[in-house]
Each structure stands twice: as C-alpha cells, then as structure tokens.
C-alpha cells in the first residue's frame, strides 16, 4: 500500500504460509545466506518451499507479473492463504531442524568453494594467455633478426595448442577480462590462431597440418608491420581509397617476408590467402574455393569473424552473437560451409563475450564455452547483493531451470550493470585443455 504523501507503492509480499509453486520470489538476503543459486527465481517444488521457510523471513518479496497463480487463487478472500492445501505449513513445520539446515549450509559452502575454485582457475587461464601474448610479441620482434630460431619457438607454442585441441575433447574456450588487454594486433593474431585450432579437428586436420596452419595464422598479418600505424589503425570508413589500397598490400608484403624467412608451403598459403573468400570475392587474387588450401579457408573464416568483433573503430564492433548471425545470414557464400557450421556449433549461439538475458530475467555475460554442450555455457550473473569480485558464475548445464533468453547489446545495459558485468570492448579468447569444470560433464 502506498505511504501517505507518496505515490510509490510498497512491493507485494507473501507470508511463509502463502508461498506456493509458481510464485516468483526475490530474497532480500546476501547470496551466501541461502542455498539457492540466485536471489530471484520461480518456486518449482515443495522442497524449495521448505527451504524458503527454513530461512524464517517475516515475509517474502515476490513479483506477481512473473508468477503463476495457484489453483483458484483469484477466488481467495483478502488475507486468505494462496498456497494449495497440501503445501500449507503448520507452525511446527517451520521450526528449523538440524537435518534440514545442515544440507543448506553444505550447499552454501559448496557454492562458495566452487565459485572460488573457478575464479582461481580462470586466473590461471588468464596468466597463460598473458604469457602467450608476450611470447607472440617477442617472436614478432625477432622474426627478422633470428628467423629460424623464432620459427622453432613459434612451432613449440603452436604444438602445445594443437595437442590441446586435437587430443583433449574437453578443451574449453574462455573470454579474457579487460585487464588482459594489450596491443590489438598481437591479440587479433592470437584470437585467429586459437579459433582456427579449435576447428582443426572437425576439419580432419592432423597434427602436422594443424601446426603449419597455426604458424600461418600467427603470422597472417605480419605484413601490417611494414605499413605506417596511421594507416593500419584507421577505420576503413574514414580511410581514402588510396589508404585502403595501401593497407591491402599487407598480404603481399607478408607473403614475401614469409618466403624470406622460410615458412612452409602450408603456412605461406595461409598468409597469402587469409583475405580470400571461397566465392571469389576476396583479395588480393580473388581466388575461389578450389584454389585455396583447406587451412587458408579456415583461417579466412575466423579472421573475418574476429574482425567483425574487433574492428579498428570499436563503435562499429558487433557482439559475438551478432557477428555469427551476420556471417550465417548474409555472408555464407564467402566461406567454407562446413567450417562455418563447425564455428557456430563450437562457439554456441551465444559465444563467450556475449551479454545475455536469462529465462529468469537476470542479466549476465557468457564467459566460457561448454565443449560438450555449447548451448549451455558458463555465465557470470549480475546480482547486486553479491560483490563484483565474488560474482557467481553458473554452468547452465547444471541449471536445468535456466536458459538463455536472448542476447543484449552492451550499450543497452544500465551503468550499474555494465560496471558489474564489464562487457569487453575487445573480445579476446584463450583456452585450457581438459579443465576440471568440464571433465565430469554429461555428453
């Protein structure tokens, strides 16, 4: 009821004996003081009602718009219980008993421990990513002075990636946080390499071809170092035709450098063909599918995807979800059809980095792909009652009552939610092989 002198209505509440299956409740408690996954949810069982009553709250806030009415609830008299008779609780039923509260305490501890372990795990992945980025930067710096030694070191790094993606079915793709940011050109090359490696097994690549493709992917933009920054960092929409033509010469420049340093034929083809398209619409030669190598077709695909997500002008960046949708709906003819299908299947409809709304209306950001169930990824959930550095990350595989409703453009988030979820200005990926978080997943 509205307070006197105010037009702000008091939110609706239920008493303990009015709780019923179908009621959408909002718990005014910190997340660690109850055993439920989220602070707001729809009651789905009598067991959940029992757990709610154990909390012994004087009243339970709920949202009628997201609630299902109990049988004949609309016919109840004011103040009459809206719970179906078999779920009504006597005063004795709400008394906490050790056998009821202990499991709840155990569940809170399990959730707390699980989230802490995941945070530590992701920190290790980010450290590995940072190390790989430093190695890449150093290798690119040394490629002119010590080409043979540099290629050997690069081959060792690529070999580890190839082994992970070819031999470990649980290799998991993660989106890196903004704190892992750095020089865009190195991260783009690393993104392209990792995404290509992720698809190599499904494309039937063996270890040798995967490694050669990986070296080519890491060096595919090496020709850009021969072009002034004022050209390479300028958005295409702001560039003159002459500037765009100059930038396009990076393919030929990179191919010539690759020949000088002794790249293999497969790696060299990736550098030379990474902007070609199977329908002949690419450059510099307008090659068609039959003239492109399988490795180059794969790198061309993931290079296009990453350029949509991470263009020089970030205002024009597509979300990962938008990029995949755009490629499938409008650009399918440009790419190897099987490779595009594998990319979509591997990343899921909502790739890591996507801001999403869940079926319970909560907001989150996809942080990792579930390799066995890409449609059930890991999602970091916004919850104002949980500190940002303790944010809960859910595996949707373990939450059958939750699903992704739709993708959300980061620009539509409120400042408070955006600061919490911290959607990435640049979407950067790394991986871990055979992670513990997926080892026990059901096929």
Secondary structure, 3 states (H helix, E strand, C coil): CCCCCCCCCCCCEECHHHCCCCCEEECCCCHHHCCCCCCEEECCCHHHHHHHHHCCCCCEEECHHHCCCCCCHHHCCCCCCCCCHHHCCCHHHHCCCHHHHHHHHHHHHHHHHHHHHHHHHHHHHHHHHHHHHHHHHHHHHHCCCCHHHHHHHHHHHHHHHHHHHHHCCCCEEEECCHHHCCCHHHHHHHHHHHHHHHHHCCCCCCHHHHHHHHHHHHCCCHHHHHCCHHHHCCCHHHCCHHHHHHHHCHHHHHHHHHHHHCCCHHHHHHHHHCCCCCECCCCCCCCEHHHCCHHHHHHHHHHHHHHHHCCCCHHHCCCHHHHHHHHHHHCHHHCCHHHHHHHHHHHCCCCCCCEEEECCCCEEEEEECCCCCCCCCEEEECCCCCCHHHCCEEEHHHCCCCCEEEEECHHHCCHHHHHHHCCCCCCCEEEECCCHHHHCCCC
